[in-house]
Amino acid sequence: MTRPGKKPGRLVVVSNRVAMPRQTATGGLASAMRAALQERGGLWFGWSGKLAAQSAEELHRLSDGPIDYVTIDLSRADHDDFYAGFANRTLWPLFHYRPDLVDYQRSHLEGYLRVNAVFADELAKLLEPDDIIWVHDYHLIPLAAMLRERGVRNRIGFFLHTPLPAAALLIALPKHRELLETLASYDLVGLHTARDLRALEDYFLHEVGGAMRPGGRLRAANGRLFRAGVFPISIDTAEVADVARKAMSEDAVREFKQSLDGRDLIIGVDRLDYSKGLAQRFEAFAHVLERSPALHSHVTLLQIAPPSRGAVPEYRLIRRELERMAGHINGKFATPEWVPIRYVNQSFPHSLLAGYYRVARVGLVTPLRDGMNLVAKEYVASQDPKNPGVLVLSRFAGAAQELTEALLVNPADTVEVADALERALAMPQRERIARWRSMMDVLQRHDLTAWRNAFLHALTG
């Protein structure tokens, strides 16, 4: 707690990638952290996104008003072991309930720990006694423990942007205690949902000999006390709604709407990733077309899926599979005037996406697992209040805990998803408005500012 009359310390944000001031960054993390840093002044530290010939100790510095940006390069070996290796081929599939895709190599873990140690070495030199440190995501789980080893006594918080799987899965990770027990070195660990919190508590209480203490604190086996809590990330609701309204007057959005020729639009926007359930989504849409010929030529699915992590074999496989499925479905059902699936492998500016969301009668957000999924929230915030669309949402996205008036589905059940799509397309306006209003109320109360303020208050209070 800041003493009366004493200026609060800086906020120090640490993340794998840093959203630099001249970069266009529309993600929730970038927006929230910039706003917090602008308010109280501070430092954003992380990887530069660049590869050096060898591990680089030189820091790149840039100031923009009250914010200092400090980044460091990685060597190719460090990047391959830390980022492409342990972070994205071990932790990412494990945390998304895909143990079958976990590729654990001890050299990757060593690289992960090595890069975290470099971050700790360089960050410790930059810290001031009253700084509040906020570390983000699975790339940097052990960072607080390494900072503590270097004498850092500041308040340190951690937020996990992915799901956290059940303890029974976590213990399948080789050397899981070496990694996951370091979470106790944080003062506060933030998670998206109560399900994630239960997984963390179960792991510490029943797998590694921890205990619950008064005030909701957890005690690790080494005696370290820390707190964990639920802080569902959100969006800048008012900003998204405003952007969507303005987008309707943009030429690109008007031309897109005209290209639909009066057809209902179903939209999906996802990074090309096996956790997003895209193959199952295509299957469900094909099932709709198979059993409902009356919908032929009257509905179009636009799936936007920018590629990611192309060096990982599983990502190349899912891209080929989706291209094959889209071609097969279009070949079976298309007419000279109508293509059922518009499948696009590129990204679009947020202003354009908001317009697409507003045009769409159905937002189809069906990840197999997702920490939150801000697309679901952006779709709702983008709607026309007088004629809103319907959100079809996976029960296994964190957003489903808040957006309970969406049509909630199990994405693995293609018939259930198909049923929800048909219900959404046929839903009367009064019901659409009632469901949208309920979800929009949630998003207006719990927006991006409320999320970061709640976390920082819990960390510093």
N, C-alpha and C positions, 0 to 999 in steps of 0.2 A: 504494500500500500504506500502511495506517495505521501510523504509528510506534508502537513499544511504549510503553504508558502513556498514549497520546494518545487522547482520545475520538473515535470516528469521526464524520465530518461528517454532516449531515442528508442524507436522500434527498429529492430534488426530482423529482416526477413531473409530466410535462407531457403533456397529451392534449387533443384537440379538445373533448371533453365531460368534465366532472368529476362523479364519483359522490359527491354531497354526503351528509353523514352521516345526514340524515333521509329520504333517498330509499331505496326498496327497489331494490337493485341486485344481481342474481344472476350477472352475467356474469363470465367468467374474469378479465378485466382489473381490474374493480372489486374483486373478492375478493382477488386477489393483491397489488394495490397497497395496499389498506387494511392488510393483514397486514404488509407490509414497512414501511409508514409507522408502524404501531403499534409495531413492534419497535425502530426506531432513531430515531423522531421525524422530522418533515419537513414538506414543503409539497407540495400538489397544486394545480397551476396550469392554467387552461384557460378555454374559453368558458363563460359562464354559462348558455347555452341561451336567452338573452333577446335581443330586438332593441331597440336604442335608436333614437331619432330621427336621430341621427348617430353617427359613430364616437365611442365613449365611452372616455375615458382614466381615468375613475373605476374603481377596483378594489373589488370586493365581498370582504369578509374574514369568515371564520368559523373559530373554533377549536373543536376537539373532542379533548380530551385532548392527546396529543403531536402531533396533526396540525393544520396550518393549511391552510385551503382559501382560495384566492385566485382569483377569477374576473373576467372582463371581458365586457361586452356587445359585440355587433357591430351595426353599422348594417345596414339592409335591403340596401343596395348591396353591402356587404362580404360579407354572408351569401350573397347571390345569386351573386356572382363567385367567392368562395373556396370555400364549402361546396357549394351546389347546382350551381355551375358547374364550376370546374376539378377539385375533389376528386372529385365524384360523376358528372360527365358526361364527364370526360377520363381521370383516373387510374383510377377504379374499373373502367370497362369495359376499358381497356388492360391493367390488371394481372390481369384475369380473362379474358384472351385473347379479347376481343371488340372488335378494332379497327374492325369495321363499325359499332359503336355509339358510337365516340369522337366527341364534339362539341367540337372545339377552337376556342376563340375567344381571341384575344390579350388581350382585356379581362378574360377570366376568369383567365388566367395572371397578369396584372398585379394583379388583386384577391387572388389566392392569395399572391403575394409580398408584397403590402401588408399582409395580415393577419399573415403570419409575421413581418414586420418589427415590427408593433405588439406581438406576443407577445414578441419579442426585446427591444424597448425596455423593456417593463414588467417582464419577468422579470429582466433584468440588474440592475435596481435592488434586487431582493429577495434576490439571491444572496450567500452568504458564502463565503469562500475555500476551505473544506474540503467544501462541498456536492458530492454526487454527483448528476448530472442524468440522468434516464431519460426520453427522449422517445418517444412512441408514435404510430405509424401514418402512413399516406400523406398525411394532412392537413398534416404538419409536417416534411416531408423537409428543407427548407433551413434549419431553425431553428438548428442548430449553427453553420453557416457565418455566420449573422447574429449569433449570440452571440459568435463569435470576432472578428468585425468590431468588436464593442463591448467588446473587451478581456477577455472571459471565457476563463479558462485552466483551468477545472475539467474533471474527467473527465465526458464526455458520452457516453451510450449511446443507441442507437436500436433500436427493435424494430418490424418490419413485420408487421402482423397479416394481410395479404392474401398471395396468391401473388406472386412476382416472375416475370414472363414472360421468355422467351428474349430475348437481346440483339437479335436480328433484329426483334422487335416493339418493344422499347424505343426503338430508333433511329427508329422511325416517328413518335415524338412530336416535334412541332416544338419546337425549342430544348431538346432533351433534355439536352444537356450543361449548360446553364444550371441545370437542376434536379438531375439525377442525380449529377453530379460533386460536388455539395455533400455527398453522403453521406461523402466522404472527410474532412469536418470532424469527424465523430464519432470517438471512440476505439474504439468497438465497434458493429458493425451486426449485429443478431440477425435470423435468418430461421427459418421453420418446418422446412424440409426441405433435404436435400442438393441437390435439383433447383433450389430457389431460390438456394442458395449458388452453384451452378455458373453460373446465369444472371448473378448479380452479378459473379462473377470474369470470366466471358467478356466482359461489357460493359466492364469496366475494362481488361482485358488486350488485347482485340482491337478495340474500337471507339473508345476514347478515349486510347490511348497509354500506359496504365498498365503496371505490372510487378509480379511477385510477388517478395517479399523473404523472407529467412530468418525462420523462426518463423511462417510462414503469414500474414505481413502483406502487405497490398496497398499499392502506391505509386501515387498518382494522378499524372496528367500534370503537376500543379503541384508535385509533390514531397511532398505530404502523405502520411504513413503512417497506416494504420488497419487494424484487424482485423475480420474477419467470421466468423460462426459459426452453427451450427445449434442452435437452442434451441426444440424443439417445445412449445408451450404446452399445458397440461393442465387438469385439474379438481381440486377438492378431493374426491378419490375416496371417502374415508371418510365425509365429510359427505353426499355424494350418495347413497351406499348406505344410510346411516341415515335420510335423509329419505324414500327410497323405501319402506323397511320400514315406517316409521310411517304413510306415506300410505295403506297398505292398510286401515287402521282408520278412515279418514276417510269420512264419509257420502257426499261427492261422488264419491269413487273407487269405493266399493261400489255406488252407484247406476249409475255408468257401466258397471261390469263386468256388473251385472245387465241393463243395456240391450242388451248384446251377445248375451244369450240363448244362451250357449255357443259362439258363433262365434269363430273365430280373428281376432285383431286385427293388422293391419299398420299401423304408425304412422309418419308423417313430420311433422317439426316444423321449419319453415324460415321465415325472413323472406321476404316476397313479393319475390323478386328473380330476374332473368333468369339469374343465375349458378347458381341452385339446381336447374335441370333439372326443374322441376315438370311442365311439359307432357309431357316425355318419360316421366316417372314415371307420369302418368295413362295414357299410351299403353301402357306396359308392363303395367299392371294390367288395362286393357281387353283386351290380348292374352291374358292369363291366363284371363279370363272367357270369351273367344271360343273358345279351344281346349279348355277344361276345364269343361264344364257341371257336372261332379260337385262343383265348388267353389261353385257358385251357392248362395246362402243359407247358406254355411258360412264365409265370410270377409268381413271389412269393412276397408276402407282409411279410416283417419282421417288427414286431412291438415290440420294446423294451419298457417296461413300469415298471420301478422299483416302488415298493409300497412306499407310504408315508402316514403319519398321520393315521395309522391303527386304532387308538382309536376313530376316528371320524366315526360315522355310515355311512355317505354318501360315504366314501372311501371304506368301506367294500362292500357296495351295488354295486358300479361301478366295483369293481374287479370281483364280482360274475357275473354281467351282461356281462362283456367282455369275461370271460371264457365260458359262455353259448353261446355267439354269435360266438366266434372262433370255438367252437366245432360244432355248427350247420352248419356254412359255410364249414368247412373242411369235415364234414360228408356228405354234399350235393354234393360237387364238387371234392373232392380228388380222386385220383387213387392210386393204390399200389406204383406207382413210384413218385407221386407228391402230396405235401400238399400245398394248396393255402396260408394259413396263418401260419407263424411261430410266435407264441405269447410267449414272454419271460418276466417273472417278476423278472428280476434281473438287476443289474447295471454292466457295463463293464468299464475297464480302457479307458481313453480318447484316448490313442494310438491305441487301438483296434477299437473304434468307428470311428475314423478318417479313418481307412482302410475300414470299412463297408460303410461309406459315399462315398468313392471314387469308390467302386465297384458298388454302386446303380445307376441304370439308372434314377430313380425318387426319389427325396426327398419329402415326404408327410408331410407337417407341417400345420395342420388345426385346431388350437385352436379356441374355440368359442370366447374367449377373452384372450389376453396376453399382458403384458406390452411391451415386446420386442420380445422375443423368439430367443435366441442365437443359437439354433439348426439350424435354417434356415441359419444363417450366416456361421456357421461351415460347413454345407453341401456344400455351394457354395465354400468356401475357400478350401475344401478338394478335389475338382474335378481335373481331368486330363485336362489340358488346351487344349489338342488335341482331346479329346473325352469326353467332360463334360456331366453330367446328367442334368436333368431338375428339377427345384424347383416348386412344387405346393404349394401355400401359402395362408393361410387365410387372407382375407382383414382386419380382426380384430386382427391381430398380429401387434405390433408396427413395426416390421421389414418390413411390406408391404409398409410403407411410404418411405423406402429407396430402397428396392429390387423390383423396379417397373417392371423389366423384367421377374420376376417370372410369372407363370400362377396364377393369383389371383382369388380366389373363395370365395363364401359364404359357410362356412362349414356346415350350416344347410340345404343347398340345395344339397342333395345327387346326384341328376342327374347332376348338374353343376360340382361337384367334379369328378364324373365318367367320364364326358366328358373331363375334364382336364387331367385325368389320361390317357385316350386313346390318347389324343393329344400328351401328353408328351412321351408316349411309341413309337409313330409313328414319332416324330419330326425329321426332317433331321439334319444331323451333322452341316451343315452351320448355321442353325438357332440356334441350341443348343450352338454353339461356340459364336455367336453374343450376345445372351442373357447372357451367362455366363460372357463374357468379360465386358459387361456393369455393371453387378452386382459386379464383382471382382474389378473393378476400384473404385466403391464406397467404398468397404470394405478396400481397400488399402489406400485410402485417409482418411477415417474415422475409424481408428482402435481404439483399447482399450486405447492406449497412448494418442491419440488425444482427446478421450472422457474425461479422467480424467484431462488432462491439460486444456481443455476448461472450465470444471466446476471450477477447482481451480483458474484459471485466473479470471473468473467472480466473484468468491467469494472474492478474495483478491484485485481485481483491483478497 
